Structure formats: C-alpha cells, structure tokens
Amino acid sequence: MSFLFYDFETTGSDPRCDRPIQFAALRTNDELEPIDSPLTLYATLSPEVLPHPQAVLVTGILPQTLASSGGRPEAEFAALIHAEMMQPGTCAVGFNSLRFDAELLRFMFWRNLRDPYAHEWKSGNSRWDVLDAARAFRLLRPEGIHWPTDEQGAPTLRLEALTKVNVIAHANAHDALGDVEATLAFARLMRAQSPKLFEYLLSLRKKAVVADFVDNPERASFVHVSGRISSTLGSASVFANLGQVQGINTQRLLWDLRFDPTEVLDDDMETLAARRFLRDADAQDNQHRLPIKLLHLNRAPVVVPNAILKEGDIVERMQLDLDAVQKNTRTMAQFKREVADKLHAVLAEQMAFASQDAECALYEGFMPNVDRYALDDFNRVFDQAMAAGGSAQDEPVTEALRKLMAQSWQDARLPELVFRFVARLRPDLLNEDERTQWQSWVDSRLNAAPDQRYMGFAGFFAAIDALMADAAYRDEATLALLTQLKAWGETRIRT
C-alpha cells in the first residue's frame, strides 16, 4: 500500500456546493517516506461560481490568478486527481479530511461524471484521517506530544497550533502543499511515540474491522472518540450500539451512556425529534440534546474497548462518572429493544429531505449500472487524452462529448449533470437554445439572494464591504487582497 497525503483549498466551507481551487498531494510508502514528487494542481472557476471573500482571505488565492498558476477547467483538474486516487493500494489521508476533503472529493467527482465512491475502496484503496488519530492520541497516549490550547485555554487540535507547539515546520499554512507536509510530519510524530496505537487506529480504516468490533454481541458498550464530543470531555464517551440505521449497512445508531436511556421512554416522538438538534443556548428546564450519534463504519471511526477505562488518567481526561455509566449500561440492557425502536422511529421521520439541485443530490440514490458504464466509457477517452498531454479540445474527446449529449439516461439527475458538464468544458458544442438555457442558469446563480446557499453578486460585494470596514482586516496586505477581489467581481458583472 501507499499513503496519499492530500489537501484542498476551496471557494468556501460547504464541501457539497463550494468548489476546489487548489489540490496538493504527496505519496509515501507505509513507513511514511516519500516515494514520489509533491503534486500541486489548480482549478479555474466555472462562470457561475463566486468565491466567498472570507475564504480568499484564508487561502490568499485570487480567482484572477488561477489561470496564470496553471489552472485547468474543473473537469481536467478532477481527472488528474482521480488518476492519483485510483492507484491500487492507495490510502488517502488528510487532516479533517473525512468530514471535509473527502466530501469535497465525492461531490467534485459526481459533478464531473466520475464514480464518487470507487477511489475509497476499489483495488484495495482506503481512507484515513490524521485529525481523528490525534484526538485518540491526546486521550489515550498523550505522552511525548505537546497538546495546544486556544486563547480561552480550551484544548485545540488546529493543525497550525499542533505544528507550532511541536516545533514542526509549517510554511504557508492554508497553502495546500504546506498543509500536506505538516500533516505528514505530525503523523510521523504520532507513529514514533506509539507505533502500536498508530497501527491500531490505521486498521480501523477497514469497515469490516470496525463492524466486527461494534457489532460483537458480547460487547455491551465501547469507547468512541469523536470530534462531535467536547474536547473538555476528551472528545470521547462510552456508547451502546443500537443497530443499523434505516437499512444503511455502514451506519450504526449509538447511545451515549453518560445518560440514562429511560429518558427516551418518557418523551413523545415530537419532543425527541426536536431534541435531536437542540442547541445548548435553546435548552430549557434541564433539557439537553438527544445523546445519540451516528457511527459511520467507512469513516475510520475511533473505537476502543472499555478496558482502557481501567487507566485513571484516561477516565479523568474524559471527566467520566464510571458508576453512572455502569448503571446506565445495566438499564440499557433491560430496555434496549424499546429504546432502540423508538429512536430508530425518530430517525426514520427525519430521513426524508427535499429534492436538491442535481449537483448536490449525490446521496439521493445510487446510479443505475447502465448509466455508470456509459460514463466510464466517456471517462476512458477523456483520461487517455489527459495522459497523453492533451485536453478537452482533442477530437476523440469532442466526439465522446457529442455521444454523451445524445445519450438516454435512466438516472433523472444525469441529464442536468451532463448538460452542465459539457457547458462548462466545451460551451462551443451547445446549440443556440442550449447556450441560452446555460446563460440563464448562470445568471440565476450569480443573482442569487444573499441568504441562499450559493454566493451571488449581492452577497459577494456585501461580504467584501463588511470585511473592509472591519478593523481586524485593515492591514495593508488584507485590504490590497480585498481590493483586487472586488475589482475582479466588478469585471465579472460587466461580462
């Protein structure tokens, strides 16, 4: 196997709808030694996309500089990344990648007619996250690593903070390659401090290993480390497994055994549903958020046996009342069926969701095989052109695109996906009516109201003006960046 340490810089914080603009990766062997040169790629922006100004301040990447940096249309950008990810035996690794970068990858591949899942499992491939491993090390084996706190004194695992306190070189934070190199260095530090824990955590990238652990009928509960749990509680708690969720074989419903499970039996369905997403600020009369969690077997979740609770330091870091947990575990054994049935019913009512834009509708169902085969045929032609140093202008790609446009699709999402894909990559292949349709859709995005999911001109300029008026952003370099971004936006309006 090999590790592919990778990172993205993007136009915003929504991995489903915001766009990647920079990708960097470094491949290592299983000893974490580089075996290939670092890779950095840039993507230009599609005409309907405006970057969030705050994101530009974080990355320092202006949209007008993407082309001069070697930026490619997103379809070509995605093809090159797909080739890297699909090398057999690749374990894709990032920092907070499973909750952001991996989602960004899926939706980028989906938007560009690629299989959004194959890179995660096919040919012995897998994925892993250094951030979750860091949480586990901080709780279980913190010795030999410095653990930073934020301005309020609370524990933090920001990559820049970890590298600073551990004297790890981290040039150009929020540059994709700089973050990749820093992530690799911190992974090496963890591995050096406790190779045994590192290998155990790495084994959890295999969902069969996790399933065997959490579904063991003799295991009444286990410790789960997660970013969903407060860092002041060691980012961990003791959970009971309440079974598979809605027929999804990669998900399990968990109950936090810090809490008495019989509280579920006393509340009606409406109350339980409201409590699922209850914010602490909105809680009244000793209410608390419903203490359940979805565990995803395919996200390398950190699960460990309760035997670790014999170590007093770990219990102290978790601020765990062992007597209460043991009592709640006995109660759960008595009422598990009733509690599980009620909670699964609550989830079932909340699983329905409104129909989404085709590009954000990846999780509305799997694509029929006949459609996937047709897209794979197109991608083979496209990839051959890319591998030969060609582009989307090559004649074989042009013919494949024409065939794609004439294809009949079973999946109702594909006609719109294919239309937008071709319009972005080769607008010259559209007829007059299609060009009018495309321009109308682009205009609708650019004129979106500020409170909508997509960044339109109104929100774009309002955000820039607000940042320029904020005293925290009055330094010369920041103002210069915002001024250039605003000028680019004004040019975009005129075109």
Secondary structure, 3 states (H helix, E strand, C coil): CEEEEEEEEECCCCCCCCCEEEEEEEEECCCCCECCCCEEEEECCCCCCCCCHHHHHHHCCCHHHCHHHCCECHHHHHHHHHHHHCCCCEEEEECCHHHHHHHHHHHHHHHCCCCCCHHHHHHHCEEEEHHHHHHHHHHHCCCCCCCCECCCCCECCCHHHHHHHCCCCCCCCCCHHHHHHHHHHHHHHHHHHCHHHHHHHHHCCCHHHHHHHHCCCCCCCEEEECCCCCHHHCCEEEEEEEEEECCEEEEEEEEECCCCCCHHHHCCHHHHHHHHCCCHHHCCCCCCCCCEEEEEHHHCCEEECHHHHHCHHHHHHHCCCHHHHHHHHHHHHHHHHHHHHHHHHHHHHHCCCCCCCHHHCHHHCCCCHHHHHHHHHHHHHHHHHHHCCCCCCCHHHHHHHHHHHHCCCCCCCHHHHHHHHHHHHCHHHCCHHHHHHHHHHHHHHHCCCCCCCCCCHHHHHHHHHHHHHCHHHCCHHHHHHHHHHHHHHHHHHHC
